[in-house]
Amino acid sequence: MAITSKQRAQLRALAAAEDTIIQVGKGGITENLVASVSAALKARELVKGKVLESCEWTPREVCDALAEACGAESVQVIGTKFVLYRRNEKEPKIALVKDKRKA
């Protein structure tokens, strides 16, 4: 499920208004963190997280690892914050723009 640059821009705009609900600290990425991120993605589709200074990982590493573990897309990483997106197939909440490129 690859998202286009227009869809990524749309998701970045939506994420600007979102609250940070995930914090990754010195414990790093644990099973509980992956489970809670996956549950949040199922409920919200778009989640914003923050990597604390006590974490040994960079924000990009955390974002990529969580995206892979949860089957999500990495939308953006800015400073210590990151945004993940995963479409809820049963009840989608975010309607992504269609790609209008001509084949």
C-alpha positions as CSV (number, residue, x, y, z in Angstrom):
1,M,0.0,0.0,0.0
2,A,2.1,2.9,-1.3
3,I,0.8,6.4,-0.9
4,T,1.4,9.1,-3.4
5,S,3.0,12.4,-2.7
6,K,-0.4,14.2,-2.9
7,Q,-1.8,11.7,-0.4
8,R,1.2,12.2,1.8
9,A,0.7,16.0,1.7
10,Q,-3.0,15.5,2.6
11,L,-2.0,13.3,5.6
12,R,0.6,15.7,6.8
13,A,-2.0,18.5,6.8
14,L,-4.4,16.3,8.8
15,A,-1.6,15.4,11.2
16,A,-0.9,19.0,12.0
17,A,-4.1,19.2,14.0
18,E,-3.6,15.8,15.7
19,D,-2.4,15.4,19.3
20,T,0.8,13.4,20.0
21,I,-0.5,10.1,21.5
22,I,2.7,7.9,21.3
23,Q,5.9,8.5,23.3
24,V,8.9,6.3,22.8
25,G,11.5,6.6,25.6
26,K,14.4,4.6,27.0
27,G,12.5,1.3,26.8
28,G,12.6,1.6,23.0
29,I,10.1,-0.4,20.9
30,T,8.4,-3.1,22.9
31,E,5.6,-5.6,22.2
32,N,3.2,-3.4,24.3
33,L,4.1,-0.3,22.3
34,V,3.6,-2.1,19.0
35,A,0.2,-3.4,20.2
36,S,-0.9,0.0,21.4
37,V,0.2,1.7,18.2
38,S,-1.6,-0.9,16.1
39,A,-4.8,-0.4,18.2
40,A,-4.5,3.4,17.7
41,L,-4.0,3.0,14.0
42,K,-7.1,0.8,13.8
43,A,-9.2,3.4,15.7
44,R,-7.8,6.6,14.2
45,E,-5.9,5.6,11.0
46,L,-3.5,8.5,11.6
47,V,-1.3,8.8,14.7
48,K,1.4,11.2,15.8
49,G,4.3,10.1,18.1
50,K,7.3,11.6,19.8
51,V,10.7,10.2,20.5
52,L,12.0,11.3,23.9
53,E,15.7,12.3,24.5
54,S,16.2,9.2,26.6
55,C,15.6,6.9,23.6
56,E,18.6,5.3,22.0
57,W,17.0,5.3,18.6
58,T,16.6,8.2,16.2
59,P,13.1,9.4,15.3
60,R,13.5,8.0,11.7
61,E,14.5,4.6,13.0
62,V,11.6,4.5,15.4
63,C,9.1,5.6,12.7
64,D,10.4,3.0,10.2
65,A,10.5,0.2,12.8
66,L,6.9,0.9,14.0
67,A,5.6,1.2,10.4
68,E,7.1,-2.2,9.6
69,A,5.9,-3.8,12.8
70,C,2.3,-2.4,12.4
71,G,2.0,-2.7,8.6
72,A,1.6,1.1,8.4
73,E,3.0,3.9,6.2
74,S,5.5,6.4,7.4
75,V,4.1,9.8,6.6
76,Q,6.7,12.2,8.0
77,V,9.4,12.7,10.5
78,I,10.2,16.2,11.7
79,G,12.6,16.7,14.6
80,T,11.5,14.3,17.4
81,K,8.0,13.8,16.0
82,F,6.7,11.3,13.5
83,V,3.4,10.4,11.8
84,L,2.1,6.9,10.8
85,Y,-0.9,6.0,8.7
86,R,-2.7,2.7,8.1
87,R,-6.1,2.5,6.4
88,N,-8.9,0.8,8.2
89,E,-10.3,-1.5,5.6
90,K,-13.6,-2.1,7.4
91,E,-14.4,1.5,8.5
92,P,-12.2,4.0,6.7
93,K,-12.2,7.4,8.4
94,I,-9.9,9.3,6.0
95,A,-10.7,9.6,2.3
96,L,-7.4,10.0,0.5
97,V,-7.2,12.1,-2.7
98,K,-7.1,10.0,-5.9
99,D,-4.0,10.2,-8.1
100,K,-4.9,12.0,-11.3
101,R,-1.9,11.1,-13.4
102,K,-2.7,9.9,-16.9
103,A,-1.3,6.5,-17.8
